[in-house]
Amino acid sequence: MKLQPGDYYVENGKYVFTEQYLLKRGWCCNNGCRHCPYKENFMAEKNEKNVKCPMCGRIKAVEKKDEREYYCGHCQIMFDPEDD
């Protein structure tokens, strides 16, 4: 598949594939791509209480890190669900 505009960007000399490209490709390579639309299924097992990300509202992208901190793999943020 030929790369199109919007399929990637360059960061620190490395190519980073976008969600647009990964969706077109149609499968997960299991390399932990930053914008992987398929990793939510893997991360869903790590979110015991169905905590939603305060930014995107996703449940499956959230992973518990410690007693009060959670991480959203989609937004790449740490948050405490008890904070308003």
Secondary structure, DSSP 8 states (H G I E B T S, - for coil): ----TTSEEEETTEEEE-HHHHHHHTS--SS--TT-SSTHHHHHTT-TT----TTT--STTEEE-SSS-EEETTTTEEE-TT--
